[in-house]
Amino acid sequence: MGFRSKLLLSYIILIALITGSFYVYFGYSMQRGMLEDSNVNLTSQTQIARLLVMRDKGATKPHQLAADIGAV
């Protein structure tokens, strides 16, 4: 194995390690951020549903309530 092939192989391994570490780190941080955003979104939707139900005191049908929440 010549010098050039060893040098090329070391660059390929280095790029693979750097790319893999970025993939693992950013994948974990993106997943964590998306979970936090989902929790905030679900909490706000629950509060909206509660306010809409309290406003009409049960007069709203479930499909109308879902449409109202989706429109907000």
N, CA and C of each residue as an Amber inpcrd file, in Angstrom:
protein
   216
   0.8600000  -1.1630000   0.0000000   0.0000000   0.0000000   0.0000000
   0.9090000   1.2290000   0.0000000   0.6460000   2.1070000  -0.9570000
   1.4900000   3.2800000  -1.1220000   1.1070000   4.4010000  -0.1740000
   1.9650000   5.4050000  -0.1880000   1.7600000   6.5650000   0.6810000
   0.4620000   7.2910000   0.3480000   0.1900000   7.4450000  -0.9490000
  -1.0210000   8.1680000  -1.3530000  -2.2870000   7.4560000  -0.8930000
  -2.2990000   6.1450000  -1.0130000  -3.4940000   5.4040000  -0.6050000
  -3.6780000   5.4560000   0.9120000  -2.5780000   5.4180000   1.6640000
  -2.6820000   5.5400000   3.1200000  -3.1890000   6.9340000   3.5090000
  -2.7000000   7.9440000   2.8490000  -3.1340000   9.3030000   3.1160000
  -4.6140000   9.4710000   2.7790000  -5.0320000   8.9610000   1.6430000
  -6.4310000   9.0300000   1.2400000  -7.3110000   8.2650000   2.2230000
  -6.8740000   7.1060000   2.6420000  -7.6320000   6.3040000   3.6000000
  -7.7530000   7.0190000   4.9450000  -6.6990000   7.6720000   5.3810000
  -6.7710000   8.4030000   6.6540000  -7.7330000   9.5870000   6.5440000
  -7.7590000  10.2790000   5.4060000  -8.7150000  11.3750000   5.2130000
 -10.1540000  10.8600000   5.2060000 -10.3690000   9.7440000   4.5590000
 -11.7120000   9.1680000   4.5120000 -12.1750000   8.7690000   5.9080000
 -11.3090000   8.1590000   6.6850000 -11.6540000   7.7640000   8.0590000
 -11.9230000   8.9950000   8.9090000 -11.1060000  10.0230000   8.7690000
 -11.2930000  11.2570000   9.5230000 -12.6350000  11.9180000   9.1710000
 -12.9570000  11.9850000   7.9060000 -14.2310000  12.5650000   7.4840000
 -15.3970000  11.7330000   8.0000000 -15.2690000  10.4180000   7.9800000
 -16.3340000   9.5510000   8.4800000 -16.5410000   9.7470000   9.9790000
 -15.4660000   9.8920000  10.7380000 -15.5920000  10.1090000  12.1810000
 -16.2280000  11.4620000  12.4950000 -15.8150000  12.4900000  11.8010000
 -16.3840000  13.8230000  12.0230000 -17.8560000  13.8430000  11.6400000
 -18.1800000  13.2640000  10.4940000 -19.5720000  13.2240000  10.0540000
 -20.4370000  12.4190000  11.0140000 -19.9300000  11.2950000  11.4810000
 -20.6730000  10.4770000  12.4300000 -20.9130000  11.1810000  13.7530000
 -19.9140000  11.8910000  14.2400000 -20.0950000  12.6030000  15.5060000
 -21.0990000  13.7400000  15.3530000 -21.0630000  14.4600000  14.2300000
 -22.0690000  15.5000000  13.9820000 -23.4680000  14.8970000  13.8880000
 -23.5830000  13.7600000  13.2210000 -24.8770000  13.1000000  13.0610000
 -25.4450000  12.7100000  14.4190000 -24.6290000  12.1310000  15.2700000
 -25.0960000  11.6990000  16.5950000 -25.4680000  12.9070000  17.4520000
 -24.6200000  13.9160000  17.4920000 -24.8750000  15.0830000  18.3290000
 -26.1100000  15.8480000  17.8760000 -26.1720000  16.1820000  16.5950000
 -27.2990000  16.9690000  16.1010000 -28.5970000  16.1690000  16.0990000
 -28.5120000  14.8740000  15.8740000 -29.7090000  14.0420000  15.9470000
 -30.2900000  14.0460000  17.3440000 -29.4260000  13.9360000  18.3480000
 -29.8920000  13.9520000  19.7340000 -30.4540000  15.3190000  20.1170000
 -29.7580000  16.3850000  19.7510000 -30.2310000  17.7180000  20.1370000
 -31.5100000  18.0910000  19.3940000 -31.6430000  17.6940000  18.1340000
 -32.8780000  17.9700000  17.3910000 -34.0530000  17.2020000  17.9880000
 -33.8050000  15.9550000  18.3710000 -34.8700000  15.1500000  18.9590000
 -35.3310000  15.7640000  20.2790000 -34.3910000  16.1780000  21.0930000
 -34.7270000  16.7900000  22.3750000 -35.5090000  18.0870000  22.1720000
 -35.0890000  18.9020000  21.2270000 -35.7810000  20.1470000  20.9480000
 -37.1740000  19.9270000  20.4040000 -37.3270000  18.9240000  19.5540000
 -38.6450000  18.6370000  18.9870000 -39.5920000  18.1180000  20.0610000
 -39.0790000  17.3370000  21.0000000 -39.9300000  16.8430000  22.0800000
 -40.3920000  17.9870000  22.9740000 -39.5020000  18.9180000  23.2690000
 -39.8790000  20.0700000  24.0900000 -40.9230000  20.9230000  23.3750000
 -40.7330000  21.1360000  22.0740000 -41.7080000  21.9130000  21.3030000
 -43.0580000  21.2070000  21.2530000 -43.0370000  19.8960000  21.1190000
 -44.2910000  19.1380000  21.0860000 -45.0210000  19.2380000  22.4100000
 -44.2890000  19.1620000  23.5020000 -44.9250000  19.2780000  24.8160000
 -45.5550000  20.6550000  25.0130000 -44.8630000  21.6920000  24.5890000
 -45.4050000  23.0470000  24.7000000 -46.6530000  23.1920000  23.8330000
 -46.5970000  22.6500000  22.6230000 -47.7270000  22.7380000  21.7060000
 -48.9390000  21.9850000  22.2610000 -48.7190000  20.7910000  22.7830000
 -49.8370000  20.0210000  23.3420000 -50.4350000  20.7060000  24.5650000
 -49.5920000  21.3080000  25.3790000 -50.0920000  22.0300000  26.5410000
 -50.9510000  23.2140000  26.1270000 -50.5110000  23.9550000  25.1240000
 -51.2990000  25.1090000  24.6810000 -52.6080000  24.6720000  24.0360000
 -52.5930000  23.5750000  23.2960000 -53.8280000  23.0820000  22.7020000
 -54.8020000  22.6010000  23.7710000 -54.2870000  22.0140000  24.8280000
 -55.1450000  21.5870000  25.9310000 -55.7780000  22.7900000  26.6110000
 -55.0130000  23.8360000  26.8020000 -55.5540000  25.0480000  27.4210000
 -56.6090000  25.6940000  26.5260000 -56.3790000  25.6750000  25.2100000
 -57.3670000  26.2330000  24.2860000 -58.6620000  25.4230000  24.3550000
 -58.5400000  24.1040000  24.3620000 -59.7280000  23.2530000  24.4330000
 -60.4910000  23.4890000  25.7290000 -59.7720000  23.6180000  26.8160000
 -60.4260000  23.8650000  28.1030000 -61.1700000  25.1960000  28.0950000
 -60.5520000  26.2270000  27.5400000 -61.2090000  27.5320000  27.4710000
 -62.4420000  27.5050000  26.5670000 -62.3380000  26.7960000  25.4470000
 -63.4830000  26.7130000  24.5440000 -64.6420000  25.9410000  25.1750000
 -64.3290000  24.8840000  25.9080000 -65.3790000  24.1160000  26.5730000
 -66.0080000  24.9340000  27.6850000 -65.1990000  25.6610000  28.4310000
 -65.7350000  26.4810000  29.5220000 -66.5850000  27.6310000  28.9740000
 -66.2470000  28.1250000  27.7900000 -66.9910000  29.2220000  27.1920000
 -68.4190000  28.7970000  26.8460000 -68.5640000  27.5980000  26.2820000
 -69.8800000  27.1450000  25.8310000 -70.5770000  26.2250000  26.8260000
 -69.9130000  25.8340000  27.8780000 -70.4830000  24.9690000  28.9180000
 -71.1460000  23.7130000  28.3310000 -70.4310000  23.0270000  27.4560000
 -70.9150000  21.7590000  26.9310000 -71.7890000  21.8580000  25.7090000
 -72.0680000  23.0420000  25.2130000 -72.9320000  23.1950000  24.0470000
 -72.2060000  22.8510000  22.7520000 -70.8860000  22.8530000  22.7960000
 -70.1010000  22.5950000  21.5960000 -70.0000000  21.0930000  21.3440000
 -70.2540000  20.6960000  20.1170000 -70.1160000  19.2980000  19.7290000
 -68.6370000  18.9940000  19.5240000 -68.2420000  17.7330000  19.7090000
 -66.8120000  17.3950000  19.6090000 -66.1710000  17.7710000  18.2730000
 -66.8620000  17.5580000  17.1660000 -66.2510000  17.8950000  15.8740000
 -66.1290000  19.4050000  15.6870000 -67.0590000  20.1630000  16.2410000
 -66.9610000  21.6230000  16.1690000 -65.8180000  22.1280000  17.0500000
 -65.6530000  21.5060000  18.2120000 -64.5520000  21.8690000  19.1040000
 -63.2110000  21.5910000  18.4300000 -63.1010000  20.4480000  17.7570000
 -61.8530000  20.1110000  17.0460000 -61.5830000  21.1150000  15.9270000
 -62.6050000  21.5390000  15.2370000 -62.4280000  22.5370000  14.1850000
 -61.9990000  23.8830000  14.7440000 -62.5830000  24.2560000  15.8980000
 -62.1990000  25.5250000  16.5460000 -60.7470000  25.4940000  17.0090000
 -60.3240000  24.3740000  17.5770000 -58.9390000  24.2630000  18.0370000
 -57.9820000  24.2940000  16.8560000 -58.3310000  23.6390000  15.7740000
 -57.4790000  23.6320000  14.5880000 -57.3850000  24.9810000  13.9250000
 -58.3950000  25.8090000  14.0790000 -58.3980000  27.1330000  13.4430000
 -57.5660000  28.1420000  14.2070000 -57.2540000  27.8570000  15.4620000
 -56.5160000  28.8140000  16.2990000 -55.0490000  28.7470000  15.9820000
